[in-house]
């Protein structure tokens, strides 16, 4: 399933239930014409890590993980670091206020983060556009990776045939 555009998971994590509910309403309506995404909305970082582990063990594709930075139980950056070890190909987005910008910059430099967005979110259309761009990038990268694997296999097959012919 990896590299295909069959159903992929988009996981959104925020401990603020009001924000999470508005995010769920906005994203669900904007992604309903895109049946390849299963949108999940969670408010607990530990449950989110367990879910990511379970999805990976079931060979499910996690296309994108978006998390808030400022949560009481775990910082978003820490969650992204832990999730990267479980699902390295997932696109990672951090939602942060201006006070968390330094953390976002460090995370980008450590290659833990693909994009950071500021909170509060005033323009959900812009958020949706950004997420769709990241999802397209995710699928494009997976397509290129799959094509490179096929090219390598063909090259190895060609070399094997050449050895048989000599």
N, C-alpha and C positions, 0 to 999 in steps of 0.2 A: 504494500500500500504506500510505502514511502516514495515520495516524488510524484505521486499521482494527485489529481484534483478530486479524488473521492472525498468523503466526509472527513474534515479536519476539525480539530477542537480549537476554540478561542476561549481562553480563561481570563476572567476579569476578577480581580481581588481588591476589595476595599472594606475597611471596618466600619465606614460610615454608611449605614443601611439606606439613608435617604438618597445619598449620592448614587449608591449601587442600584437602587430602584430606578432612579432617573436614567442612569446609564443603560440599564436593562431595557427600559421602554424605548429609548432612543435607538440603541443598536439593534434590538430585535426587529423594529420596524424597518430600519435601513438595510438589514441583511436578509430580510425575508425573501427577496428575489434571488438570493444566492444560496441555494440549498446545500452547498458543499461545506457549510460551517455549522457546527454544533456549538452554540454559545452557552457558556457556563458562567454563573455569577456566584462568587463566594465571599464570605466575610471573615474567614479564619485562615491565617497563613499556614498553620500546621495541617489542617484538613486539605488545603490546596496542595501542599507538598505530597501528602498521601495520595491524593487524586492523580497528580502528575505521575507518581511512581506506578500506580495501578494502570493508568492509560498506557504508559510505556511498556509495562509487562504484558499488556494485552495487544501490543504492537499497533496501538492507535497513534495517529499523527497529531501532535500538538503544534499548530501553526503559530500561535501567538499567545503570549502571557503578558497581561497588563496588570500592574499592581501599584497601589498607593505606597509612598515612601513612609509616611508617618502613621504607623500603627502601634498600638500599645504592646503587643506580644512579640513582634518581630519587625524590623525595618524592611522596607521593600527591597533595598539593595541586598540584604542578607538572603531574602527569599530568592531573588534572581540568581545569586551566586549558587545557592543550593540547587535550584532548578536546572541550572546549566550543567551540573554534573550528572543529572538524571536524563535530561533531554537537551543535548547540546545544540541541535539545529533549530530550536524554537526561537522565533523573534521575540524580543523582550522590550517592553515599554514600561517606563517609570512615570507615574503621576506624582508631581512634587510641587510644593509651594516655593516661593522665592528663597525661603530659608534653607531649602534642601538642595539648592543648585550645586553647591560644592560636592555633595555626595554623588549627584548625577554625573558631574564632570569626571570624578574619580572612576565611577563605574564604566563610563564610556572608554576611558583610557585603559581600563583593565579588561575591555572587551566583554563585559557582562551585560551590556545594555545596547540596544539598537537605536532607541529613541527615547527622549524624555519629553514630557508634556507638562505644562504648568496647570496647577489647580488654583483657584476654581476654574472649571471649564465653562467658558461663556458661549462658545460656538461649537455645538455638537456636530454641525455639518462639517466643520474643519477637522474635528476629531475622527469622524467616520472616514473622511477622505484620507487622512493620514494612516488610519488602520488598514484601509483597503490597499493603499500603496505598499505598506509593509507586507501584507498578505500576498500581493502580487510578487513582490521581491522574494518572499519565502518560496513560492511555487516555482518561480523562474530559476532560483538557485537549485532547487531539487531536480528540476528538469535537466539543467546543465550537468549536475552531478551524475544523474542516471545516464545521460548521453555519453559522458566521459567514461563511465564504467563499460558501456557497450563498446565504445571505440577501443578501449584497452583489451577487452575480451576478443574482439575481432583481430586486433594486432597480434595477440598471443596465438590465436588460432591460425593466422596466416604464417607466423613463424613456425608453428608445429608442422603445417603442410609443407613448407619449404624444406624443413629438416627431413621429412619423409621422402621428398622428391630427390634429395641428394644422395 
